Amino acid sequence: MRARLDSYLHDPEVTDILISAHAGLWIDKGAGLVRDVAWRASEIDVRHLAVELIGHGGRHIDQAHPCVDVRLSGNIRVHAVLEPIASSGTTISIRIPRTTGLSWDDRIDSGFITARQRDFLLSAVRSKRTILITGAAGTGKTSLLGHLLSTVAHTERIVVLEDVGELQIAHPQVISLEARQANVEGAGGIPLESLVPHALRMRADRLVLGECRGAEIAPVLAALNTGHTGGGLTVHANSLEEVPARLSALGFLAGMSVELLSALVLGGLDLVVHLERGEHGRRIAALGEFTQKEGALTLRELSI
């Protein structure tokens, strides 16, 4: 079983591996999930594999902590949930950052981006415009953000905040701060939002949030409105039109009013890049800028 898994981990085209005893093993090479019909594993086998993988990441998974995220060498991200929380059986999700070695020409040839979009985005980075990248899971948000930030001048310092380290930036001045889960006694946890003040004390020329999921949106947007321009973040969203509603939902979790959220978004986020994944692979689906209409936060799509 482990040998079969290792073969996928070393396959340069595989970006996601999903495993459970109930559903089997599925892989994604960019065009959707495909099942490995030869894979066979019992619930006990999958549970043992989950314990092994989480252990390699320096954490422990058991009935007291049945849902765990870890980062392995090579920035491979592993998420595991044990039975009975996973009612259909222990589930393992593995995300592999394959596209960091891609050049811009590779991205253009694959249809991910056009030459005009590339030039526009690189100009935005040089101009220190803050970029929000949105899309569903597995569309390449983190990869694109890392690729763009790799073009930042080496005289600038980039400070990255993440729940689990995943963002890869080819740059000599990258400082990564990672949230920490509480221990078995429930102590020692360091939430993402508490790391923002520390990042601002590190002379961050560009502040980056790997993925925004909750209350951290408030201090990050506040920081982006106080001179920390040119960074970026990612958010899950189904379409460009739904991004304002998604941000409003995150703002609600942070206790922000609609008016405050709108003001901080308009002042701190300059550009939205929405990605999608279809049968022909991943691509940039739309670019947009935030506007306000009758007091409501909206997006204007750009023709690029």
C-alpha positions as CSV (number, residue, x, y, z in Angstrom):
1,M,0.0,0.0,0.0
2,R,2.8,2.5,0.9
3,A,4.7,1.6,-2.2
4,R,1.7,2.5,-4.3
5,L,1.3,5.8,-2.5
6,D,5.0,6.6,-2.9
7,S,4.7,6.1,-6.7
8,Y,2.0,8.9,-6.8
9,L,4.0,11.2,-4.5
10,H,6.9,11.0,-7.0
11,D,4.7,11.4,-10.1
12,P,5.3,15.0,-11.2
13,E,1.8,15.4,-12.6
14,V,-0.1,14.4,-9.4
15,T,-1.3,17.3,-7.3
16,D,-3.8,15.6,-5.0
17,I,-4.2,12.2,-3.5
18,L,-7.5,11.3,-1.7
19,I,-7.7,8.1,0.3
20,S,-10.3,6.2,2.3
21,A,-11.2,2.6,2.8
22,H,-14.8,3.3,1.7
23,A,-14.0,5.3,-1.5
24,G,-10.5,3.9,-2.3
25,L,-7.7,6.0,-3.7
26,W,-8.2,8.9,-6.1
27,I,-5.7,11.1,-7.8
28,D,-5.8,14.5,-9.5
29,K,-3.5,15.5,-12.3
30,G,-5.2,18.8,-13.0
31,A,-8.2,17.6,-15.0
32,G,-10.3,16.1,-12.2
33,L,-10.2,13.0,-9.9
34,V,-9.4,9.6,-11.3
35,R,-9.7,6.4,-9.3
36,D,-7.0,3.8,-8.9
37,V,-9.0,0.7,-9.3
38,A,-6.0,-1.5,-8.2
39,W,-5.8,0.2,-4.8
40,R,-7.0,-2.0,-1.9
41,A,-6.9,-1.0,1.8
42,S,-9.0,-1.8,4.9
43,E,-10.1,0.7,7.5
44,I,-7.3,-0.4,9.7
45,D,-4.7,0.0,6.9
46,V,-5.9,3.5,6.2
47,R,-5.9,4.5,9.9
48,H,-2.4,3.2,10.3
49,L,-1.3,5.2,7.2
50,A,-2.9,8.3,8.7
51,V,-1.1,7.9,12.0
52,E,2.2,7.3,10.1
53,L,1.9,10.3,7.9
54,I,0.8,12.7,10.7
55,G,3.6,11.4,12.8
56,H,6.1,12.3,10.1
57,G,4.8,15.8,10.3
58,G,5.6,16.0,14.0
59,R,2.0,15.7,15.3
60,H,-0.2,13.1,16.8
61,I,-3.7,11.9,15.7
62,D,-5.9,9.9,18.0
63,Q,-9.5,9.9,19.3
64,A,-8.7,13.0,21.4
65,H,-7.5,14.8,18.3
66,P,-9.1,13.1,15.3
67,C,-8.7,15.9,12.8
68,V,-5.1,17.0,12.1
69,D,-3.2,19.0,9.4
70,V,0.5,18.6,8.9
71,R,3.2,19.7,6.5
72,L,5.8,17.1,5.3
73,S,9.1,17.6,3.6
74,G,8.7,19.2,0.2
75,N,5.8,21.2,1.5
76,I,3.5,18.3,1.0
77,R,0.3,19.0,3.0
78,V,-1.5,16.1,4.7
79,H,-5.0,16.3,6.3
80,A,-6.5,13.3,8.1
81,V,-9.8,12.7,9.9
82,L,-10.3,9.5,11.9
83,E,-13.5,7.4,12.2
84,P,-16.1,8.0,13.6
85,I,-15.7,11.8,12.9
86,A,-15.3,10.7,9.3
87,S,-18.4,8.5,9.4
88,S,-17.5,6.7,6.2
89,G,-14.1,5.7,7.6
90,T,-10.7,7.3,8.1
91,T,-10.0,9.8,5.3
92,I,-6.6,11.2,4.2
93,S,-6.2,14.2,1.8
94,I,-2.7,14.9,0.4
95,R,-1.9,18.1,-1.4
96,I,1.4,18.2,-3.4
97,P,2.8,21.5,-4.7
98,R,3.9,20.4,-8.2
99,T,3.7,23.6,-10.1
100,T,6.4,25.6,-8.3
101,G,8.9,24.6,-11.0
102,L,6.7,25.9,-13.8
103,S,7.9,28.9,-15.9
104,W,5.5,31.5,-17.1
105,D,5.9,30.0,-20.6
106,D,4.8,26.7,-19.2
107,R,1.7,28.3,-17.7
108,I,0.9,30.0,-21.0
109,D,1.4,26.8,-23.0
110,S,-0.9,24.9,-20.7
111,G,-3.7,27.5,-21.1
112,F,-3.5,28.5,-17.4
113,I,-2.7,32.1,-18.3
114,T,-2.4,34.3,-21.4
115,A,0.7,36.4,-22.2
116,R,-1.4,39.5,-21.7
117,Q,-2.6,38.4,-18.3
118,R,0.9,37.5,-17.3
119,D,2.2,40.9,-18.2
120,F,-0.6,42.6,-16.4
121,L,-0.1,40.6,-13.2
122,L,3.7,41.1,-13.2
123,S,3.2,44.8,-13.6
124,A,0.7,44.7,-10.7
125,V,3.4,43.1,-8.5
126,R,6.0,45.6,-9.5
127,S,3.5,48.4,-8.7
128,K,3.0,47.0,-5.3
129,R,-0.7,46.3,-5.8
130,T,-2.2,43.8,-3.3
131,I,-3.6,40.8,-5.0
132,L,-6.5,38.5,-3.8
133,I,-6.5,35.1,-5.6
134,T,-9.8,33.2,-5.4
135,G,-11.2,29.9,-6.6
136,A,-12.3,26.5,-5.5
137,A,-9.9,23.9,-3.9
138,G,-7.2,22.7,-6.1
139,T,-7.4,25.5,-8.7
140,G,-3.8,26.6,-8.1
141,K,-4.4,29.7,-5.9
142,T,-1.4,29.1,-3.6
143,S,0.9,28.1,-6.5
144,L,0.1,31.3,-8.5
145,L,0.5,33.5,-5.5
146,G,3.9,32.0,-4.8
147,H,5.0,32.4,-8.5
148,L,3.9,36.1,-8.5
149,L,5.7,36.9,-5.3
150,S,8.9,35.2,-6.5
151,T,9.3,38.2,-8.8
152,V,9.4,40.7,-5.9
153,A,12.7,42.7,-5.8
154,H,15.2,41.0,-3.5
155,T,15.6,44.2,-1.5
156,E,12.1,43.7,-0.1
157,R,11.1,41.4,2.8
158,I,8.1,39.1,2.5
159,V,6.4,37.9,5.7
160,V,4.0,35.0,5.2
161,L,1.2,33.8,7.6
162,E,-0.3,30.3,7.2
163,D,-2.2,27.8,9.2
164,V,0.0,25.0,7.7
165,G,3.0,26.0,5.6
166,E,2.3,25.5,1.9
167,L,3.2,28.7,0.1
168,Q,6.5,28.4,-1.8
169,I,8.2,31.7,-2.9
170,A,11.6,31.6,-4.7
171,H,12.9,34.7,-2.9
172,P,15.9,35.3,-0.5
173,Q,13.9,37.3,2.0
174,V,10.9,35.2,3.0
175,I,9.9,34.9,6.7
176,S,7.2,32.3,7.3
177,L,5.0,32.3,10.4
178,E,2.8,29.2,11.1
179,A,-0.1,28.9,13.4
180,R,0.1,26.2,16.1
181,Q,-2.6,23.8,17.3
182,A,-3.2,23.4,21.0
183,N,-1.6,20.5,22.8
184,V,-3.5,17.5,24.3
185,E,-4.3,19.7,27.4
186,G,-5.7,22.4,25.2
187,A,-2.9,24.8,25.8
188,G,-0.2,26.3,23.7
189,G,-2.3,27.1,20.6
190,I,-1.3,30.1,18.5
191,P,-4.1,31.2,16.2
192,L,-3.3,32.9,12.9
193,E,-4.8,36.2,13.8
194,S,-2.4,36.6,16.8
195,L,0.6,36.3,14.4
196,V,-0.3,39.5,12.5
197,P,1.1,42.0,15.0
198,H,4.4,39.9,15.1
199,A,4.6,40.0,11.3
200,L,4.2,43.8,11.3
201,R,7.1,44.1,13.8
202,M,9.4,42.2,11.4
203,R,9.7,45.1,8.9
204,A,7.4,43.4,6.4
205,D,7.6,45.1,3.0
206,R,4.9,42.7,1.8
207,L,2.4,40.9,4.0
208,V,1.0,37.6,2.7
209,L,-1.8,35.5,4.1
210,G,-1.6,32.0,2.6
211,E,-5.3,31.4,2.9
212,C,-8.0,33.4,4.7
213,R,-10.6,31.2,6.4
214,G,-11.9,33.2,9.4
215,A,-11.3,35.8,12.0
216,E,-7.7,36.6,10.7
217,I,-9.3,38.6,7.9
218,A,-9.8,41.6,10.3
219,P,-6.2,42.2,11.4
220,V,-4.8,41.4,7.9
221,L,-7.1,43.9,6.2
222,A,-6.3,46.5,8.8
223,A,-2.6,45.9,8.2
224,L,-3.1,46.2,4.4
225,N,-4.6,49.6,5.0
226,T,-1.6,50.9,7.0
227,G,1.1,50.9,4.2
228,H,1.7,47.2,3.8
229,T,1.0,47.1,0.1
230,G,2.0,44.7,-2.6
231,G,1.3,41.4,-0.7
232,G,-1.5,38.9,-1.3
233,L,-3.8,36.3,0.0
234,T,-6.1,33.6,-1.2
235,V,-9.8,32.9,-0.4
236,H,-12.1,30.0,-1.5
237,A,-14.9,31.2,-3.7
238,N,-17.0,29.7,-6.5
239,S,-17.0,32.6,-8.9
240,L,-15.8,36.2,-9.2
241,E,-19.3,37.5,-8.5
242,E,-19.5,35.6,-5.2
243,V,-16.2,37.0,-3.8
244,P,-17.8,40.0,-2.0
245,A,-20.3,37.7,-0.3
246,R,-17.5,35.4,0.7
247,L,-15.5,38.2,2.2
248,S,-18.6,39.5,4.0
249,A,-19.1,36.0,5.5
250,L,-15.5,36.0,6.8
251,G,-15.9,39.5,8.1
252,F,-19.0,38.4,10.0
253,L,-17.0,35.6,11.7
254,A,-14.5,38.3,12.7
255,G,-17.2,40.5,14.2
256,M,-16.9,43.2,11.5
257,S,-19.7,45.4,10.3
258,V,-20.5,45.4,6.5
259,E,-19.4,49.0,6.4
260,L,-16.1,48.4,8.1
261,L,-15.3,45.4,5.9
262,S,-16.2,47.3,2.7
263,A,-14.0,50.2,3.7
264,L,-11.0,47.9,4.5
265,V,-11.4,45.8,1.4
266,L,-11.6,48.9,-0.9
267,G,-8.5,50.4,0.8
268,G,-6.4,47.3,1.1
269,L,-7.2,44.9,-1.9
270,D,-6.3,46.2,-5.3
271,L,-6.9,43.3,-7.6
272,V,-8.8,40.0,-7.7
273,V,-7.7,37.0,-9.8
274,H,-10.3,34.2,-10.0
275,L,-9.2,30.7,-11.0
276,E,-11.2,27.7,-12.1
277,R,-10.6,24.1,-12.9
278,G,-12.4,22.2,-15.6
279,E,-11.9,19.2,-17.9
280,H,-9.1,21.0,-19.7
281,G,-7.2,21.8,-16.5
282,R,-6.7,25.0,-14.4
283,R,-6.9,28.5,-15.8
284,I,-7.5,32.1,-14.9
285,A,-11.2,32.6,-15.4
286,A,-11.5,36.3,-14.6
287,L,-9.8,39.4,-13.2
288,G,-11.6,42.1,-11.3
289,E,-11.3,45.2,-9.1
290,F,-13.5,46.1,-6.0
291,T,-16.0,48.9,-6.3
292,Q,-18.9,50.1,-4.2
293,K,-22.5,50.4,-5.4
294,E,-25.2,51.9,-3.2
295,G,-23.1,51.1,-0.2
296,A,-22.5,47.4,-1.1
297,L,-19.2,45.9,-2.0
298,T,-19.1,44.7,-5.6
299,L,-16.6,43.7,-8.3
300,R,-15.9,45.1,-11.7
301,E,-14.6,42.5,-14.1
302,L,-11.5,43.6,-16.1
303,S,-11.2,42.8,-19.8
304,I,-7.6,41.5,-19.9
